Amino acid sequence: MYKKYFLLGLIYLMWGWIVVIPSNKVKVIFCNVGQGDAALVTSGYFQMLIDTGPVAGGIEKCLDQNLPLGDKKLEIVMLSHLDNDHSGALEKLKKYYQIKKIVGLGDLFKGDVVKGNNFEFEVIFPLVGLVPRDNDSVVGILKFANKSILFTGDIDELVENSIIYSINEPIDVVKLSHHGSKTGNSQAWLQRINANFAVVSVGKNNYGHPSSEVLGRVLGVGTSVLRTDVNGSLVIE
């Protein structure tokens, strides 16, 4: 009888280890951080956070739900740019997580590749030597398992036009720039990308984000729309 209970306990213990050991499969979570951007890329014990959302956006809740049990380390934090709704929670994260590397606008240029565990982020904007503008952001394609996700920060149509022919491969998912603002997300850009899904990272706001005009363009090119304010955090794996 005692042997039976011991065996059951051992099985439960082993199952517990199976549960907490993370898979090396790549998972991308567009975190619901309200009016802001934050996306977690995780594979095994390697995590890259692309933007942090605003200070009160609740990024820590998304991390706690998706990091391996007991893991309080972020290998890379990448900031598309320094607007508060994209980088405001960084100082808070430093208090609770060990961040090994922080990179972003000014560090990354076209041709740079940020490597993770079974994934890589290829930068396509900005160019080295480009005079910086307020609307600039790091733009790049996250690649894993024959999938591609295009991250656009808050770029406008001027940047889109300058890099439109840098998109030479199928894009599965695009994060609409500037929360779906009509300052970007042009018809030509969306047609060139021709993604299966468009993610709008957005919350309650007074800016009219996302623009109904932009949403019409997205649907018009046959791309489905997913919104964090409607669907919550979005998981792609």
QUIFEN-V557248 format. One record per residue. SS is DSSP state (@ for helix, = for strand, . for the rest). OMEGA is omega in radians with two decimals (none if undefined). D_FIRST is the distance of its C-alpha to the first C-alpha in whole Angstrom. Layout:
# QUIFEN-V557248
((SS & OMEGA & D_FIRST) (SS & OMEGA & D_FIRST))
This chain:
# QUIFEN-V557248
((. & 3.12 & 0) (@ & 3.13 & 4) (@ & 3.14 & 5) (@ & -3.13 & 5) (@ & 3.11 & 7) (@ & 3.14 & 9) (@ & 3.10 & 10) (@ & 3.12 & 11) (@ & 3.12 & 13) (@ & 3.12 & 14) (@ & 3.13 & 16) (@ & 3.13 & 17) (@ & 3.12 & 19) (@ & 3.11 & 20) (@ & 3.10 & 21) (@ & 3.10 & 23) (@ & 3.11 & 25) (@ & -3.11 & 26) (@ & -2.99 & 27) (@ & 3.11 & 29) (. & -3.06 & 31) (. & 3.10 & 34) (. & 3.06 & 36) (. & 3.06 & 39) (. & -3.12 & 40) (. & 3.09 & 43) (= & 3.12 & 43) (= & -3.14 & 46) (= & 2.97 & 46) (= & -3.00 & 49) (. & 3.05 & 48) (. & -3.12 & 50) (. & -3.12 & 52) (. & -3.12 & 54) (. & -3.09 & 58) (. & -3.13 & 57) (. & 2.97 & 56) (. & 3.10 & 52) (= & 3.14 & 50) (= & 3.04 & 47) (= & -3.04 & 47) (= & 3.07 & 43) (= & -3.04 & 42) (. & 3.10 & 39) (. & 3.13 & 39) (= & -3.13 & 43) (= & 3.00 & 45) (= & 3.11 & 48) (= & 3.10 & 50) (= & -3.04 & 53) (. & -3.00 & 55) (. & -2.99 & 53) (. & 3.14 & 55) (. & -3.06 & 56) (. & -3.12 & 55) (. & -3.07 & 54) (. & 3.11 & 52) (. & -3.14 & 49) (@ & -3.11 & 48) (@ & 3.10 & 45) (@ & 3.11 & 43) (@ & 3.13 & 44) (@ & -3.13 & 43) (@ & -3.12 & 40) (@ & -2.98 & 39) (@ & 3.04 & 39) (. & 3.06 & 39) (. & -3.11 & 36) (. & 3.11 & 33) (. & -3.12 & 35) (. & 3.13 & 38) (. & -3.09 & 41) (= & 3.02 & 43) (= & -3.09 & 46) (. & -3.13 & 47) (= & 2.88 & 51) (= & 3.14 & 52) (= & -3.14 & 55) (= & -3.14 & 58) (. & 3.03 & 60) (. & -2.93 & 63) (. & 3.03 & 63) (. & -3.06 & 63) (@ & -3.09 & 61) (@ & 3.08 & 59) (@ & -3.05 & 58) (@ & -2.99 & 58) (. & -3.08 & 58) (. & -3.06 & 54) (@ & -3.10 & 54) (@ & 3.08 & 55) (@ & -3.13 & 52) (@ & 3.14 & 50) (@ & -3.12 & 51) (@ & -2.99 & 49) (@ & -3.11 & 46) (. & 3.00 & 45) (= & -3.14 & 46) (= & -3.05 & 49) (. & -3.09 & 50) (. & 3.04 & 53) (= & 3.12 & 55) (= & 3.13 & 58) (= & -3.13 & 60) (= & -3.05 & 64) (. & 3.10 & 66) (. & -3.00 & 64) (= & -3.12 & 63) (. & -3.12 & 66) (. & -3.12 & 66) (. & 3.08 & 65) (. & 3.10 & 62) (= & 3.08 & 58) (= & -3.04 & 55) (= & 3.04 & 52) (. & 3.11 & 49) (. & -3.12 & 46) (. & 3.04 & 46) (. & 3.04 & 49) (= & -3.13 & 53) (= & -3.13 & 55) (= & -3.10 & 59) (= & 3.07 & 62) (= & 3.07 & 65) (= & 0.12 & 66) (. & 3.04 & 68) (. & 3.04 & 71) (. & 3.09 & 71) (. & 3.13 & 75) (. & 3.10 & 74) (. & -3.05 & 76) (. & 3.07 & 73) (. & -3.13 & 73) (. & -3.06 & 72) (. & 3.14 & 70) (. & 3.06 & 69) (. & 2.96 & 65) (. & 3.07 & 63) (= & -3.14 & 62) (= & -3.12 & 60) (= & 3.05 & 58) (= & -3.06 & 54) (= & 3.07 & 53) (= & 3.02 & 50) (. & 3.14 & 48) (. & 3.08 & 52) (= & -3.14 & 52) (= & 3.09 & 55) (= & -3.10 & 55) (= & 3.10 & 58) (= & -2.95 & 58) (. & -3.13 & 62) (. & 3.14 & 61) (. & -3.06 & 64) (. & 3.12 & 67) (. & -3.06 & 70) (@ & 3.11 & 72) (@ & 3.11 & 74) (@ & 3.11 & 71) (@ & -3.12 & 70) (@ & -3.09 & 73) (@ & -3.08 & 73) (@ & -3.01 & 70) (@ & -3.12 & 70) (@ & 2.98 & 71) (@ & 3.11 & 68) (. & -3.07 & 65) (. & -3.13 & 66) (. & 3.12 & 62) (. & 3.08 & 60) (. & -3.13 & 58) (. & -3.09 & 55) (= & 3.02 & 55) (= & 2.96 & 58) (= & -3.12 & 58) (. & -3.10 & 61) (@ & 3.01 & 63) (@ & 3.03 & 64) (@ & 3.12 & 61) (@ & -3.13 & 63) (. & 3.11 & 67) (. & 2.99 & 70) (. & 3.09 & 71) (. & 3.10 & 69) (. & -3.09 & 67) (. & 3.13 & 71) (@ & -3.12 & 71) (@ & 3.13 & 72) (@ & -3.12 & 69) (@ & 3.09 & 66) (@ & 3.12 & 68) (@ & -3.13 & 68) (@ & 3.09 & 64) (. & -3.08 & 63) (. & 3.03 & 60) (. & -3.11 & 57) (= & 3.02 & 56) (= & 3.12 & 58) (= & 3.03 & 56) (= & 3.08 & 57) (. & -2.93 & 56) (. & 3.05 & 57) (. & 3.12 & 57) (. & -3.09 & 59) (. & 3.13 & 63) (. & -3.07 & 67) (. & -3.06 & 68) (. & 3.10 & 67) (. & -0.13 & 64) (. & 3.14 & 63) (. & 3.10 & 67) (@ & 3.09 & 67) (@ & 3.13 & 70) (@ & 3.13 & 67) (@ & 3.08 & 64) (@ & 3.10 & 67) (@ & -3.11 & 68) (@ & -3.13 & 64) (@ & -3.12 & 64) (@ & 3.11 & 67) (. & 3.07 & 66) (. & 3.13 & 63) (. & 3.11 & 60) (= & -3.08 & 58) (= & 3.02 & 57) (= & -3.07 & 54) (= & 3.13 & 54) (@ & -3.14 & 52) (@ & 3.13 & 54) (@ & -3.04 & 53) (@ & -3.05 & 50) (. & 3.12 & 48) (. & -3.05 & 47) (= & -3.06 & 47) (= & 3.08 & 45) (= & 3.12 & 46) (. & none & 44))
